[in-house]
Amino acid sequence: MSDPVEQKPGRREGSRKRPAKGADAQQRPDSRPDSRADVRPGPRADKADMPRRGREGLASRKTAASILERVLEKRVPLDALLDEHHGIPHFRDLDARDRALVRAIVGAVLRHRGELEAALDRCIEHKLPANAEALRILLMVGAAQILFLDVPDHAAVSIAVTVAAENRRTRDARGLVNGVLRRIARERELLAGRTDAARLNTPDWLFASWTEAYGEDTATAIATAHAQQPGLDLTPKRDAEAVAAAVEGVVLSTGTVRLAETRRVSLLPGFAEGDWWVQDAAAALPARLLGDVAGLHVADLCAAPGGKTAELAAAGADVTAIDLSENRLKRLAQNLDRLGLSATLKAADVLAYEPEAPFDAILLDAPCSATGTIRRHPDVAWLKTPEDVATLSALQAKMLDRVAGWVKPGGRLVFCTCSLEPQEGEAHIEPFLRAHPEFRLEPVLPAEVGGLAHVVTGSGTLRTLPCHDAGTANAEPGMDGFFAARFVRQG
Ligand SMILES: C[S@@+](CC[C@H](N)C(=O)[O-])C[C@H]1O[C@@H](n2cnc3c(N)ncnc32)[C@H](O)[C@@H]1O
């Protein structure tokens, strides 16, 4: 699950690189190949994206390759590696501009992995040996810069060759790196802009799952949305219009403030004052489904890092926030502190916890595969497996079953996950209602979610998709994939 409270700065790497060198040179008179600068400012680049010259350009590419090896081979989540304070030392030691470049390269490789693999398959004449993963990742790092980032081809190629030369696993393949990347640059027209790009960039099992659940056109639209790095969504504590004016964002119909570009969160106006927190527009919806919570004792289960706890507390609820992870609860406490909000925090396992008294309302944001957050976390597509979905689905069912008895008669229970997989959403409803006839499903009304009728299903559950319109014509579309169902305990 993404951290809805703090978002790292980064670069929007989803836009495709210029279609042709000639056209690009015309648009940007300053884009002459320059051996000193290895990233040229593109339409979405800013100064923070331009790394230092020389060996520092080398360090960012080496770090990007090493991070990608850890993600793709050792299955380490990207957030753990890219943290400015706790990430891998090579990353932390870079300056802000180089870190931005690393993020851009890693993001481009993960979002366009299928296209890059296809480009390599086309341009590598002989099959690489099975143990050539380091070489393949190095080639993807180079190819991503050529095809998807505003890096001059000559810089992408020459730095890749130098990186290859400095690694004993790739040293002997310097010539191949040079030849393959040059060919990719020459054949960019054939390699970029493929009509099957979205399909190629999505693991088969995920595409099959979305096709079965939503149909092939919607599955393609979801996969297409994943190619773009989303902007920044803020949940305002009080006055959305004032926050939007201060940060130069747009207020969505749901009340979220959207900025077109990801920015350094702690430098935005209102951060220190606690006027808002970072939370995707879709993630802000489930807590709303509890209705008017002012004065109610609400349990926020699986609460950290606290995006929904903050919403409930800001709405006047007396919140008990429970999470298994003490570390994540510490972050929740820091976040509430900045926001000037409070809640009772308990580090506990929902499957073992015994509340002293039932709650007026419960929000259960259960642990899930997080496939609804691939836009913001492109590594999720490559880290999660169908087995994870099955295991998490079983855990979610257990949690739902356990917490049912904690709701007072007449009270609401909202269950949600940030997964696109029906096993982690829709599939829970029938078994839960069968096992707990004291509950009924209370349909969500479009008016409760900013008038977004398209995110309310026929049975009255909430289902947002990455390709969904966020409800305001003058803001970028899209939102994370979320599922939520609202139950009421009768009598
Ligand atoms: C989807 S995230 C929660 C996001 C949070 N609700 C928010 O809006 O910021 C899931 C959380 O479940 C917690 N968790 C996982 N298993 C748990 C368990 N058995 N009991 C309590 N919390 C658990 C994890 O530590 C994680 O913080």
The ligand as a Gaussian input file, in Angstrom:
#p B3LYP/6-31G(d) Opt

LIG

0 1
 C       -3.512000      -1.054000       3.479000
 S       -2.376000      -0.663000       4.720000
 C       -3.271000       0.488000       5.664000
 C       -3.320000       1.906000       5.136000
 C       -4.023000       2.851000       6.081000
 N       -5.360000       2.423000       6.405000
 C       -4.079000       4.277000       5.581000
 O       -5.112000       4.718000       5.086000
 O       -3.067000       4.976000       5.692000
 C       -2.497000      -2.119000       5.648000
 C       -1.979000      -2.050000       7.061000
 O       -2.372000      -3.269000       7.688000
 C       -1.450000      -3.528000       8.713000
 N       -1.666000      -4.941000       9.119000
 C       -1.330000      -6.058000       8.430000
 N       -1.732000      -7.146000       9.108000
 C       -2.336000      -6.705000      10.227000
 C       -2.947000      -7.355000      11.338000
 N       -3.027000      -8.683000      11.400000
 N       -3.456000      -6.593000      12.339000
 C       -3.370000      -5.239000      12.284000
 N       -2.798000      -4.566000      11.256000
 C       -2.296000      -5.299000      10.250000
 C       -0.125000      -3.226000       8.076000
 O        0.872000      -2.971000       9.049000
 C       -0.475000      -1.984000       7.240000
 O       -0.130000      -0.816000       7.934000

